[in-house]
């Protein structure tokens, strides 16, 4: 089984990357943990990193033998990455790099119901900035793809 941890800032194209893989979408796990779909609440979950990591690992344990390629899409905290790598040290780490102007264009054109604030606000939430920290910490391990 190949495991890929897929990272990128908001509107970097994570959901359309590796379309034929089995996908664990971290924001869906977080929604289940906090029982909310509000972007504001989803972005205010940094204190739940251990619960999120455990949820990812539990999900992986459940499906690991059934799929040749599993993608964990949208981890936003380095502490969660560290926890997953303890159990899956050979996981591939992929960062989707997209210029800010393109991400803003995507954000504004998708007209998602959860996008209730301007791109500049959404892109500078603490959880998004924490995502950038993943890039800094794991830069030497990341495969960077311009998307």
C-alpha positions in Angstrom: 0.0 0.0 0.0 1.2 3.5 -0.9 0.3 6.3 1.5 0.4 9.9 0.4 0.0 12.8 2.8 -1.2 15.7 0.6 -0.7 19.3 1.6 -1.4 22.7 0.3 -3.0 26.0 1.2 -6.7 26.7 0.6 -7.7 26.2 -3.1 -4.4 24.5 -4.0 -6.2 21.7 -5.8 -5.9 19.0 -3.3 -9.4 17.5 -4.0 -8.6 16.9 -7.7 -5.1 15.5 -7.2 -4.7 11.7 -7.3 -8.4 11.3 -8.3 -8.2 7.4 -8.5 -6.9 6.9 -5.0 -8.8 6.1 -1.9 -9.1 9.4 -0.1 -9.3 10.4 3.6 -10.4 14.0 3.7 -9.2 15.5 7.0 -11.8 18.2 7.0 -14.5 15.5 7.0 -12.9 13.8 10.0 -12.8 17.2 11.8 -16.4 17.8 11.0 -17.3 14.5 12.7 -15.1 15.3 15.7 -16.6 18.8 16.3 -20.1 18.0 14.8 -20.1 21.2 12.7 -19.7 22.2 9.1 -19.0 25.9 9.8 -15.7 26.9 8.2 -15.0 29.2 11.2 -15.4 26.3 13.6 -13.4 24.0 11.4 -10.5 26.5 11.3 -10.5 26.8 15.0 -9.4 23.2 15.8 -5.7 23.4 16.4 -6.2 22.2 20.0 -7.7 19.0 18.7 -4.6 17.8 16.9 -4.2 14.6 18.9 -7.8 13.6 18.3 -7.5 14.4 14.6 -4.3 12.3 14.3 -6.0 9.4 16.1 -9.0 9.7 13.8 -6.7 9.5 10.7 -4.8 6.6 12.1 -8.0 4.7 13.0 -9.3 5.3 9.5 -6.1 4.1 8.0 -6.0 1.0 10.1 -9.6 0.2 9.0 -8.9 0.5 5.2 -5.2 -0.1 4.8 -5.5 -3.6 3.4 -8.2 -2.7 0.9 -6.6 -0.1 -1.3 -3.3 0.1 -3.2 -3.0 3.9 -2.8 -4.5 6.0 0.1 -4.3 9.8 0.1 -4.7 11.7 3.3 -5.9 15.1 2.1 -5.6 18.3 4.0 -3.6 17.9 7.2 -3.1 21.4 8.6 -0.8 20.8 11.5 2.8 19.5 11.8 2.0 17.7 15.0 -0.5 15.6 13.1 2.0 14.8 10.4 4.5 13.7 13.1 1.9 11.3 14.6 1.0 9.8 11.2 4.7 9.3 10.3 5.3 7.5 13.6 3.0 4.7 12.3 3.7 5.1 8.5 7.3 6.3 8.2 7.4 5.6 4.5 4.5 7.8 3.6 5.0 10.1 0.6 4.7 13.8 1.5 3.4 16.0 -1.4 2.9 19.7 -1.3 0.8 21.4 -4.0 2.3 24.8 -4.7 0.0 27.3 -6.4 0.5 31.1 -6.7 -1.7 33.2 -4.4 -3.4 34.9 -7.3 -4.5 31.5 -8.8 -5.7 30.3 -5.4 -7.7 33.5 -5.0 -9.2 33.1 -8.5 -10.2 29.5 -7.7 -11.7 30.5 -4.3 -13.8 33.3 -5.8 -15.0 31.2 -8.8 -16.0 28.1 -6.8 -18.7 29.9 -4.9 -18.8 27.3 -2.2 -21.5 27.9 0.4 -18.9 27.6 3.2 -16.8 30.5 1.8 -18.5 33.2 3.8 -15.4 35.5 4.0 -13.1 37.1 1.5 -10.1 35.0 0.3 -7.6 37.2 2.1 -9.3 36.5 5.4 -9.7 32.8 4.8 -6.1 32.4 3.6 -4.7 34.0 6.7 -6.5 32.1 9.4 -4.2 30.6 12.0 -4.9 27.1 10.7 -3.9 28.1 7.2 -0.7 29.7 8.5 -0.1 26.5 10.5 -0.3 24.6 7.2 2.5 26.7 5.8 4.5 25.6 8.9 4.3 22.0 7.5 6.1 23.3 4.5 8.9 24.8 6.6 9.3 21.8 8.9 9.1 19.0 6.2 10.5 20.9 3.2 13.4 18.4 2.7 10.9 15.5 2.7 8.2 17.1 0.5 7.7 16.4 -3.2 6.6 19.9 -4.4 4.3 20.0 -7.3 3.3 23.2 -9.1 -0.5 22.8 -9.5 
